[in-house]
């Protein structure tokens, strides 16, 4: 695909240079998109791993345990602050969407 695009854009040295720059920019954008998707897969897995009761929500106790396993000092205080920051609707639970909104705001463009 990239080679066909470059070939279709070139005819003179200047146009060839421009075509190569366009192809490089397109490649960079595709790589960034792939990296975001890969990152989202890891973020979703992290959420799932922390959701020890499997209800699709993170509660205070699950966040304390995740912080404790991560080696955080004072995991209770960190978990309390995390719930306050991430819990957009104030129901004392963090949904996957709230988790992703806080940690990776660009995620909605990828679904």
SEKETOR-654123 format. One record per residue (C-alpha): residue in three letters; residue number from 0; y, z, x. Coordinates in steps of 0.001 Angstrom, whole numbers, padded with zeros to 6 digits. Each point is the difference from the previous one (the first is absolute). Example, Ala and Ser with C-alpha at 12.3 -4.5 7.8 and 13.67 -1.06 7.14 Angstrom:
// residues 2
ALA, 0, -004500, 007800, 012300;
SER, 1, 003440, -000660, 001370;
This chain:
// residues 111
UNK, 0, 000000, 000000, 000000;
UNK, 1, 002489, 001039, 002680;
UNK, 2, -000643, -003112, 002111;
UNK, 3, 000429, -002307, -002983;
UNK, 4, 003257, 001722, -000833;
UNK, 5, 001275, -000381, 003549;
UNK, 6, -001088, -003652, 000161;
UNK, 7, 001749, -000788, -003267;
UNK, 8, 003254, 001538, 001221;
UNK, 9, 000294, -001661, 003399;
UNK, 10, 001301, -003375, 001130;
UNK, 11, 002554, 000723, 002703;
UNK, 12, 000106, 002674, 002687;
UNK, 13, 002495, 002037, -002028;
UNK, 14, -002054, -000311, -003157;
UNK, 15, -003132, 000936, 001948;
UNK, 16, 001718, 003118, 001319;
UNK, 17, 001133, 000894, -003535;
UNK, 18, -003470, -000634, -001387;
UNK, 19, -001544, 002273, 002618;
UNK, 20, 002477, 002747, -000845;
UNK, 21, -000730, -000361, -003725;
UNK, 22, -003746, 000134, 000670;
UNK, 23, 000438, 003100, 002178;
UNK, 24, 002060, 001710, -002690;
UNK, 25, -002563, -000860, -002667;
UNK, 26, -002803, 001298, 002206;
UNK, 27, 001925, 003238, 000641;
UNK, 28, 000578, 000472, -003738;
UNK, 29, -003695, -000594, -000751;
UNK, 30, -001023, 002508, 002683;
UNK, 31, 002407, 002621, -001385;
UNK, 32, -001394, -000535, -003504;
UNK, 33, -003550, 000442, 001306;
UNK, 34, 000971, 003177, 001852;
UNK, 35, 001562, 001465, -003153;
UNK, 36, -003120, -000777, -002013;
UNK, 37, -002167, 001561, 002702;
UNK, 38, 002294, 003035, 000044;
UNK, 39, -000272, 000328, -003790;
UNK, 40, -003787, 000007, 000230;
UNK, 41, 000228, 002900, 002464;
UNK, 42, 002533, 001838, -002171;
UNK, 43, -002216, -000327, -003079;
UNK, 44, -002986, 001261, 001975;
UNK, 45, 002020, 002971, 001273;
UNK, 46, 000949, 000865, -003589;
UNK, 47, -003610, -000321, -001138;
UNK, 48, -001209, 002176, 002888;
UNK, 49, 002529, 002700, -000913;
UNK, 50, -000946, -000127, -003696;
UNK, 51, -002996, 002294, 000418;
UNK, 52, -000624, 000541, -003725;
UNK, 53, 000142, -003756, -000707;
UNK, 54, 002437, 000170, -002912;
UNK, 55, 002358, -002619, 001469;
UNK, 56, 002736, 002585, 000573;
UNK, 57, 000980, 002180, 002933;
UNK, 58, 000721, 003605, -000878;
UNK, 59, 001431, 002799, 002106;
UNK, 60, -003413, 001289, 001126;
UNK, 61, -001148, -003461, 001105;
UNK, 62, 003212, -000523, 001954;
UNK, 63, -000385, 003400, 001684;
UNK, 64, -003532, -000914, 001055;
UNK, 65, 001086, -003440, 001235;
UNK, 66, 002765, 001618, 002057;
UNK, 67, -002400, 002631, 001320;
UNK, 68, -002516, -002673, 001058;
UNK, 69, 002847, -001907, 001640;
UNK, 70, 000793, 003016, 002146;
UNK, 71, 003401, 000717, -001524;
UNK, 72, 001592, 003391, 000581;
UNK, 73, 000715, 001827, -003271;
UNK, 74, -001771, -002550, -002267;
UNK, 75, 000920, 001915, -003166;
UNK, 76, 003729, -000438, 000561;
UNK, 77, -000425, -003656, 000956;
UNK, 78, -002115, -000663, -003081;
UNK, 79, 002581, 001686, -002255;
UNK, 80, 002745, -002189, 001444;
UNK, 81, -002187, -003082, -000243;
UNK, 82, -000663, 000506, -003707;
UNK, 83, 003740, 000423, -000606;
UNK, 84, 000811, -003210, 001906;
UNK, 85, -002804, -002211, -001286;
UNK, 86, -000386, 001170, -003613;
UNK, 87, 002495, -002300, -001701;
UNK, 88, -000864, 000977, -003576;
UNK, 89, -000154, 003759, 000652;
UNK, 90, -003528, 000584, -001338;
UNK, 91, -001109, 001930, 003154;
UNK, 92, -002410, -002782, 000978;
UNK, 93, 000480, -003019, 002244;
UNK, 94, -001332, -003318, -001267;
UNK, 95, -000952, -002863, 002287;
UNK, 96, 003127, -001831, -001147;
UNK, 97, 002244, 002978, 000855;
UNK, 98, -001751, 000333, 003361;
UNK, 99, 000546, -003668, 000801;
UNK, 100, 003584, -000031, -001336;
UNK, 101, 000926, 002773, 002410;
UNK, 102, -002006, -001144, 003030;
UNK, 103, 000183, -003796, -000269;
UNK, 104, 002745, -001134, -002414;
UNK, 105, -000828, -003690, 000538;
UNK, 106, -003497, 000398, -001478;
UNK, 107, 000876, -001162, -003515;
UNK, 108, 000791, -003482, 001317;
UNK, 109, -003566, -000280, 001258;
UNK, 110, -001927, 000658, -003219;
